[in-house]
Amino acid sequence: MIDASNKYGITKAVALFLSPALSAIFIFFFLPVFAALAMSFTDFGLYSLADWRYTRFVGFDNYVKLFNDPLFWQALKNTFYFVLVAGPLSVAVSLFAAISLNSKFAKFKSFFRLAFFLPVVTTLVAVAIVFRFVYHPHFGLLNYLLGFFGISPIDWLGDPDWAMPAIILMAVWKNFGYNMIIFTAGLQNIPSQLYEAAEIEGANAWRKFYQITLPLLTPTTLFIGVITLIGFFQLFAEPYIMTQGGPLNSTLSIVQYMYREGFRWWNMGYSAALAFVLFAVIFLGTLIQLKLKGKDE
């Protein structure tokens, strides 16, 4: 048994070693979060930066204004559109790529894993600029390829109906490699004996996928689903670089609207309120995913 004095010494040593990291987390994470929460109940703006006395407490006025703001609802709808389409599509593409590369018939596995992962480590700004040329209505590669099938050129980034699908396509291509690596690790943890037994029983590829692969990948799929949801709800750089939120605000996201209000118009209090509404949406979405996973179990 450990006596009380020795136990106290161990606790003190643990606290001493953890204190630098915990202090950094408190100073650089919790304090800014608490400050932003307090700011969301004020009219903090450009004049407040020069003199705090110009800041007024407005209570829940920012939140009331937010829920009566048509542009907020447009940005929220666009963000949900992006998340609900790009999220499942990214997970599905990642899973398909992981299964294909994990197959015993796949050749040059290392090369293709590297090739699929390269977009993840490529600068997003560079990728977005390249895709602007790919989506060019007259000289773009995509319209050139569609021309072989007799399809007329599409103004991908200038048409409100096509701008968000174009961004979704780019985002899936950019991000699926990261999830593919995680899925590959999950697939390699599934015992091969299960597939061998299924083959002996006469199961085809679909039955093995549906009854072995998917159930045993549930924890991995949950993790990927949560991090994908959190990342895609923070959509900003893609529409900011490619469309500036247009055309007709069809690609305006919550984070981009937050940036516009906070750093273009200097409505910092209103921008902080947007941030906490987005946090509530992400938190609720994560809880729903965890609840669905619990029901599946």
C-alpha positions as a Markdown table, in Angstrom:
| # | Residue | x | y | z |
|---|---|---|---|---|
| 1 | Met | 0.0 | 0.0 | 0.0 |
| 2 | Ile | 1.0 | 3.6 | -0.6 |
| 3 | Asp | 1.0 | 5.7 | 2.6 |
| 4 | Ala | -0.6 | 9.1 | 2.7 |
| 5 | Ser | 2.6 | 11.1 | 2.6 |
| 6 | Asn | 3.9 | 9.2 | -0.4 |
| 7 | Lys | 0.6 | 9.6 | -2.2 |
| 8 | Tyr | 0.6 | 13.3 | -1.5 |
| 9 | Gly | 4.2 | 13.5 | -2.9 |
| 10 | Ile | 3.1 | 11.7 | -6.1 |
| 11 | Thr | 0.1 | 14.0 | -6.5 |
| 12 | Lys | 2.3 | 17.1 | -6.0 |
| 13 | Ala | 4.8 | 15.8 | -8.6 |
| 14 | Val | 2.1 | 15.1 | -11.1 |
| 15 | Ala | 0.6 | 18.6 | -10.6 |
| 16 | Leu | 4.0 | 20.2 | -11.0 |
| 17 | Phe | 4.7 | 18.4 | -14.3 |
| 18 | Leu | 1.2 | 19.2 | -15.6 |
| 19 | Ser | 1.1 | 22.8 | -14.6 |
| 20 | Pro | 2.9 | 24.3 | -17.6 |
| 21 | Ala | 0.6 | 22.5 | -20.1 |
| 22 | Leu | -2.5 | 23.3 | -18.1 |
| 23 | Ser | -1.5 | 26.9 | -17.6 |
| 24 | Ala | -0.9 | 27.3 | -21.4 |
| 25 | Ile | -4.3 | 25.7 | -22.1 |
| 26 | Phe | -6.0 | 28.0 | -19.6 |
| 27 | Ile | -4.3 | 31.2 | -20.9 |
| 28 | Phe | -4.6 | 30.5 | -24.6 |
| 29 | Phe | -7.8 | 28.6 | -24.8 |
| 30 | Phe | -10.2 | 29.1 | -21.9 |
| 31 | Leu | -9.5 | 32.8 | -21.2 |
| 32 | Pro | -10.2 | 33.7 | -24.9 |
| 33 | Val | -13.3 | 31.6 | -24.9 |
| 34 | Phe | -14.6 | 33.3 | -21.8 |
| 35 | Ala | -13.7 | 36.7 | -23.2 |
| 36 | Ala | -15.5 | 36.0 | -26.4 |
| 37 | Leu | -18.6 | 34.8 | -24.5 |
| 38 | Ala | -18.6 | 38.0 | -22.5 |
| 39 | Met | -18.1 | 40.0 | -25.7 |
| 40 | Ser | -21.2 | 38.4 | -27.3 |
| 41 | Phe | -23.3 | 40.2 | -24.8 |
| 42 | Thr | -21.9 | 43.6 | -25.7 |
| 43 | Asp | -21.8 | 45.9 | -28.7 |
| 44 | Phe | -18.0 | 45.7 | -28.8 |
| 45 | Gly | -16.8 | 47.3 | -32.1 |
| 46 | Leu | -14.1 | 49.5 | -33.7 |
| 47 | Tyr | -14.4 | 52.3 | -31.2 |
| 48 | Ser | -14.1 | 49.9 | -28.3 |
| 49 | Leu | -10.7 | 48.9 | -29.4 |
| 50 | Ala | -9.5 | 52.4 | -28.7 |
| 51 | Asp | -11.4 | 52.8 | -25.5 |
| 52 | Trp | -13.2 | 50.1 | -23.5 |
| 53 | Arg | -15.6 | 52.7 | -22.1 |
| 54 | Tyr | -17.4 | 52.8 | -25.5 |
| 55 | Thr | -18.4 | 49.2 | -24.9 |
| 56 | Arg | -22.0 | 48.7 | -23.8 |
| 57 | Phe | -23.7 | 45.7 | -22.3 |
| 58 | Val | -26.6 | 44.7 | -24.6 |
| 59 | Gly | -27.7 | 41.4 | -23.1 |
| 60 | Phe | -29.2 | 39.0 | -25.6 |
| 61 | Asp | -29.7 | 41.7 | -28.3 |
| 62 | Asn | -27.0 | 40.2 | -30.5 |
| 63 | Tyr | -28.6 | 36.8 | -30.4 |
| 64 | Val | -32.1 | 38.2 | -31.0 |
| 65 | Lys | -30.7 | 40.2 | -34.0 |
| 66 | Leu | -28.9 | 37.1 | -35.2 |
| 67 | Phe | -32.1 | 35.0 | -35.4 |
| 68 | Asn | -33.9 | 37.8 | -37.2 |
| 69 | Asp | -31.1 | 38.2 | -39.7 |
| 70 | Pro | -32.0 | 36.7 | -43.2 |
| 71 | Leu | -28.3 | 36.6 | -44.1 |
| 72 | Phe | -27.6 | 34.4 | -41.0 |
| 73 | Trp | -30.2 | 31.9 | -42.1 |
| 74 | Gln | -28.8 | 31.9 | -45.6 |
| 75 | Ala | -25.3 | 31.2 | -44.3 |
| 76 | Leu | -26.7 | 28.5 | -42.0 |
| 77 | Lys | -28.6 | 26.8 | -44.8 |
| 78 | Asn | -25.5 | 26.9 | -47.0 |
| 79 | Thr | -23.3 | 25.4 | -44.2 |
| 80 | Phe | -25.8 | 22.6 | -43.6 |
| 81 | Tyr | -26.0 | 21.9 | -47.3 |
| 82 | Phe | -22.2 | 21.6 | -47.5 |
| 83 | Val | -22.0 | 19.4 | -44.4 |
| 84 | Leu | -24.9 | 17.1 | -45.2 |
| 85 | Val | -23.6 | 16.5 | -48.8 |
| 86 | Ala | -19.9 | 16.8 | -48.5 |
| 87 | Gly | -19.6 | 14.9 | -45.2 |
| 88 | Pro | -21.2 | 11.6 | -46.2 |
| 89 | Leu | -19.6 | 11.8 | -49.6 |
| 90 | Ser | -16.2 | 12.3 | -48.1 |
| 91 | Val | -16.6 | 9.4 | -45.7 |
| 92 | Ala | -17.9 | 7.1 | -48.5 |
| 93 | Val | -15.0 | 8.0 | -50.9 |
| 94 | Ser | -12.5 | 7.5 | -48.1 |
| 95 | Leu | -14.0 | 4.1 | -47.2 |
| 96 | Phe | -14.0 | 3.0 | -50.8 |
| 97 | Ala | -10.4 | 4.1 | -51.3 |
| 98 | Ala | -9.3 | 2.4 | -48.1 |
| 99 | Ile | -11.0 | -0.9 | -49.0 |
| 100 | Ser | -9.6 | -0.8 | -52.6 |
| 101 | Leu | -6.0 | -0.2 | -51.4 |
| 102 | Asn | -6.4 | -2.7 | -48.6 |
| 103 | Ser | -7.4 | -5.5 | -51.0 |
| 104 | Lys | -4.9 | -8.3 | -51.6 |
| 105 | Phe | -5.4 | -7.7 | -55.4 |
| 106 | Ala | -4.3 | -4.0 | -55.2 |
| 107 | Lys | -0.9 | -3.2 | -56.7 |
| 108 | Phe | 1.4 | -0.2 | -55.9 |
| 109 | Lys | -0.5 | 0.3 | -52.6 |
| 110 | Ser | 2.2 | 2.6 | -51.2 |
| 111 | Phe | 2.3 | 4.8 | -54.2 |
| 112 | Phe | -1.5 | 5.3 | -54.3 |
| 113 | Arg | -1.7 | 5.9 | -50.6 |
| 114 | Leu | 0.9 | 8.6 | -51.0 |
| 115 | Ala | -0.9 | 10.0 | -54.1 |
| 116 | Phe | -4.3 | 10.1 | -52.3 |
| 117 | Phe | -2.8 | 11.7 | -49.2 |
| 118 | Leu | -0.9 | 14.5 | -51.0 |
| 119 | Pro | -3.9 | 16.8 | -51.4 |
| 120 | Val | -4.3 | 16.7 | -47.6 |
| 121 | Val | -0.8 | 18.2 | -47.0 |
| 122 | Thr | -1.1 | 20.6 | -49.9 |
| 123 | Thr | -1.8 | 24.2 | -49.0 |
| 124 | Leu | -5.5 | 24.9 | -49.3 |
| 125 | Val | -5.0 | 28.3 | -50.9 |
| 126 | Ala | -2.9 | 26.7 | -53.7 |
| 127 | Val | -5.6 | 24.0 | -54.2 |
| 128 | Ala | -8.4 | 26.5 | -54.4 |
| 129 | Ile | -6.5 | 28.7 | -56.9 |
| 130 | Val | -5.8 | 25.6 | -59.1 |
| 131 | Phe | -9.5 | 24.6 | -59.0 |
| 132 | Arg | -10.5 | 28.1 | -60.0 |
| 133 | Phe | -8.7 | 27.4 | -63.3 |
| 134 | Val | -10.2 | 23.9 | -63.5 |
| 135 | Tyr | -13.7 | 25.4 | -63.1 |
| 136 | His | -13.1 | 28.2 | -65.6 |
| 137 | Pro | -16.3 | 28.5 | -67.8 |
| 138 | His | -14.4 | 28.8 | -71.1 |
| 139 | Phe | -10.9 | 27.4 | -70.6 |
| 140 | Gly | -11.4 | 25.1 | -67.6 |
| 141 | Leu | -10.4 | 21.4 | -67.8 |
| 142 | Leu | -13.7 | 20.2 | -66.4 |
| 143 | Asn | -15.8 | 21.9 | -69.1 |
| 144 | Tyr | -13.3 | 20.6 | -71.7 |
| 145 | Leu | -13.9 | 17.0 | -70.5 |
| 146 | Leu | -17.7 | 17.5 | -70.4 |
| 147 | Gly | -17.5 | 18.8 | -74.0 |
| 148 | Phe | -16.6 | 15.2 | -75.1 |
| 149 | Phe | -20.1 | 14.1 | -73.9 |
| 150 | Gly | -21.8 | 17.0 | -75.7 |
| 151 | Ile | -22.5 | 19.0 | -72.5 |
| 152 | Ser | -22.4 | 22.7 | -72.8 |
| 153 | Pro | -19.9 | 24.7 | -70.7 |
| 154 | Ile | -21.1 | 25.4 | -67.1 |
| 155 | Asp | -20.2 | 28.5 | -65.2 |
| 156 | Trp | -19.3 | 26.5 | -62.1 |
| 157 | Leu | -18.4 | 29.4 | -59.7 |
| 158 | Gly | -20.7 | 32.0 | -61.3 |
| 159 | Asp | -24.0 | 30.1 | -61.2 |
| 160 | Pro | -25.7 | 30.0 | -57.8 |
| 161 | Asp | -27.0 | 26.5 | -58.5 |
| 162 | Trp | -23.5 | 25.1 | -59.3 |
| 163 | Ala | -21.2 | 27.1 | -57.0 |
| 164 | Met | -21.7 | 25.0 | -53.9 |
| 165 | Pro | -21.5 | 21.6 | -55.6 |
| 166 | Ala | -18.2 | 22.8 | -57.2 |
| 167 | Ile | -16.9 | 23.7 | -53.7 |
| 168 | Ile | -18.1 | 20.3 | -52.3 |
| 169 | Leu | -16.3 | 18.5 | -55.1 |
| 170 | Met | -13.1 | 20.3 | -54.3 |
| 171 | Ala | -13.4 | 19.8 | -50.5 |
| 172 | Val | -14.0 | 16.1 | -50.9 |
| 173 | Trp | -10.9 | 15.7 | -53.2 |
| 174 | Lys | -8.8 | 17.7 | -50.7 |
| 175 | Asn | -9.8 | 15.9 | -47.5 |
| 176 | Phe | -10.7 | 12.3 | -48.3 |
| 177 | Gly | -7.0 | 11.1 | -48.1 |
| 178 | Tyr | -6.8 | 11.8 | -44.3 |
| 179 | Asn | -9.9 | 9.7 | -43.6 |
| 180 | Met | -8.6 | 7.0 | -45.9 |
| 181 | Ile | -5.5 | 6.5 | -43.8 |
| 182 | Ile | -7.6 | 6.2 | -40.7 |
| 183 | Phe | -10.0 | 3.7 | -42.4 |
| 184 | Thr | -7.0 | 1.7 | -43.6 |
| 185 | Ala | -5.7 | 1.4 | -40.0 |
| 186 | Gly | -9.2 | 0.2 | -38.9 |
| 187 | Leu | -9.4 | -2.3 | -41.8 |
| 188 | Gln | -6.0 | -3.8 | -40.8 |
| 189 | Asn | -7.3 | -4.4 | -37.3 |
| 190 | Ile | -10.0 | -6.7 | -38.6 |
| 191 | Pro | -8.9 | -10.4 | -38.3 |
| 192 | Ser | -8.5 | -12.0 | -41.7 |
| 193 | Gln | -9.9 | -15.2 | -40.3 |
| 194 | Leu | -13.4 | -13.7 | -40.3 |
| 195 | Tyr | -13.2 | -13.1 | -44.1 |
| 196 | Glu | -11.8 | -16.6 | -44.6 |
| 197 | Ala | -14.7 | -18.1 | -42.6 |
| 198 | Ala | -17.2 | -16.1 | -44.6 |
| 199 | Glu | -15.7 | -17.3 | -47.9 |
| 200 | Ile | -16.0 | -20.9 | -46.7 |
| 201 | Glu | -19.7 | -20.2 | -45.9 |
| 202 | Gly | -20.1 | -18.9 | -49.5 |
| 203 | Ala | -20.5 | -15.2 | -48.7 |
| 204 | Asn | -20.0 | -12.8 | -51.6 |
| 205 | Ala | -18.1 | -9.5 | -51.4 |
| 206 | Trp | -21.2 | -7.5 | -50.5 |
| 207 | Arg | -22.2 | -9.8 | -47.6 |
| 208 | Lys | -18.6 | -9.7 | -46.2 |
| 209 | Phe | -18.6 | -5.9 | -46.4 |
| 210 | Tyr | -22.1 | -5.5 | -44.9 |
| 211 | Gln | -21.8 | -8.1 | -42.1 |
| 212 | Ile | -18.1 | -8.0 | -41.2 |
| 213 | Thr | -16.4 | -4.8 | -42.4 |
| 214 | Leu | -19.1 | -2.2 | -41.6 |
| 215 | Pro | -19.9 | -3.5 | -38.1 |
| 216 | Leu | -16.2 | -3.8 | -37.0 |
| 217 | Leu | -15.5 | -0.3 | -38.5 |
| 218 | Thr | -18.2 | 1.4 | -36.4 |
| 219 | Pro | -15.8 | 3.0 | -33.9 |
| 220 | Thr | -13.5 | 4.2 | -36.7 |
| 221 | Thr | -16.5 | 5.5 | -38.7 |
| 222 | Leu | -17.8 | 7.3 | -35.7 |
| 223 | Phe | -14.5 | 9.0 | -35.1 |
| 224 | Ile | -14.2 | 10.0 | -38.8 |
| 225 | Gly | -17.8 | 11.2 | -38.9 |
| 226 | Val | -17.3 | 13.5 | -35.8 |
| 227 | Ile | -14.1 | 15.1 | -37.0 |
| 228 | Thr | -15.5 | 15.5 | -40.5 |
| 229 | Leu | -18.6 | 17.2 | -39.2 |
| 230 | Ile | -16.6 | 19.5 | -37.0 |
| 231 | Gly | -14.2 | 20.4 | -39.8 |
| 232 | Phe | -16.8 | 20.9 | -42.5 |
| 233 | Phe | -19.0 | 23.1 | -40.2 |
| 234 | Gln | -16.0 | 25.4 | -40.1 |
| 235 | Leu | -16.1 | 26.0 | -43.9 |
| 236 | Phe | -14.3 | 29.2 | -44.7 |
| 237 | Ala | -11.2 | 29.1 | -46.9 |
| 238 | Glu | -12.8 | 27.4 | -50.0 |
| 239 | Pro | -15.6 | 29.9 | -50.6 |
| 240 | Tyr | -13.5 | 32.8 | -49.4 |
| 241 | Ile | -10.9 | 32.2 | -52.0 |
| 242 | Met | -13.0 | 30.9 | -54.8 |
| 243 | Thr | -16.3 | 32.9 | -54.7 |
| 244 | Gln | -16.1 | 35.4 | -51.8 |
| 245 | Gly | -19.4 | 33.9 | -50.6 |
| 246 | Gly | -21.2 | 34.5 | -54.0 |
| 247 | Pro | -22.8 | 34.4 | -56.3 |
| 248 | Leu | -25.9 | 35.8 | -54.6 |
| 249 | Asn | -24.6 | 34.5 | -51.2 |
| 250 | Ser | -25.1 | 31.0 | -52.4 |
| 251 | Thr | -21.7 | 29.9 | -50.9 |
| 252 | Leu | -21.7 | 32.2 | -47.8 |
| 253 | Ser | -20.8 | 30.0 | -44.8 |
| 254 | Ile | -21.3 | 30.8 | -41.1 |
| 255 | Val | -17.6 | 31.2 | -40.5 |
| 256 | Gln | -17.2 | 33.5 | -43.5 |
| 257 | Tyr | -20.2 | 35.6 | -42.3 |
| 258 | Met | -18.6 | 35.7 | -38.9 |
| 259 | Tyr | -15.3 | 36.9 | -40.4 |
| 260 | Arg | -17.2 | 39.5 | -42.5 |
| 261 | Glu | -19.0 | 40.9 | -39.5 |
| 262 | Gly | -16.0 | 40.8 | -37.1 |
| 263 | Phe | -13.1 | 41.9 | -39.3 |
| 264 | Arg | -14.7 | 43.8 | -42.2 |
| 265 | Trp | -17.5 | 45.7 | -40.4 |
| 266 | Trp | -16.0 | 45.4 | -36.9 |
| 267 | Asn | -19.2 | 44.2 | -35.2 |
| 268 | Met | -17.1 | 42.0 | -32.8 |
| 269 | Gly | -20.0 | 41.4 | -30.4 |
| 270 | Tyr | -22.3 | 40.2 | -33.1 |
| 271 | Ser | -19.5 | 38.1 | -34.6 |
| 272 | Ala | -18.9 | 36.5 | -31.2 |
| 273 | Ala | -22.6 | 35.6 | -30.9 |
| 274 | Leu | -22.3 | 33.9 | -34.3 |
| 275 | Ala | -19.3 | 31.9 | -33.1 |
| 276 | Phe | -21.2 | 30.5 | -30.1 |
| 277 | Val | -24.3 | 29.7 | -32.1 |
| 278 | Leu | -22.0 | 27.7 | -34.4 |
| 279 | Phe | -20.4 | 26.0 | -31.4 |
| 280 | Ala | -23.9 | 25.0 | -30.2 |
| 281 | Val | -24.7 | 23.6 | -33.7 |
| 282 | Ile | -21.5 | 21.6 | -33.8 |
| 283 | Phe | -22.0 | 20.3 | -30.2 |
| 284 | Leu | -25.6 | 19.2 | -31.0 |
| 285 | Gly | -24.5 | 17.5 | -34.2 |
| 286 | Thr | -21.8 | 15.6 | -32.3 |
| 287 | Leu | -24.3 | 14.5 | -29.6 |
| 288 | Ile | -26.7 | 13.2 | -32.3 |
| 289 | Gln | -23.9 | 11.2 | -33.9 |
| 290 | Leu | -22.9 | 9.7 | -30.5 |
| 291 | Lys | -26.6 | 8.9 | -29.7 |
| 292 | Leu | -27.1 | 7.2 | -33.0 |
| 293 | Lys | -23.9 | 5.2 | -32.5 |
| 294 | Gly | -25.2 | 4.1 | -29.0 |
| 295 | Lys | -28.5 | 2.9 | -30.6 |
| 296 | Asp | -26.6 | 0.9 | -33.2 |
| 297 | Glu | -24.6 | -0.8 | -30.4 |
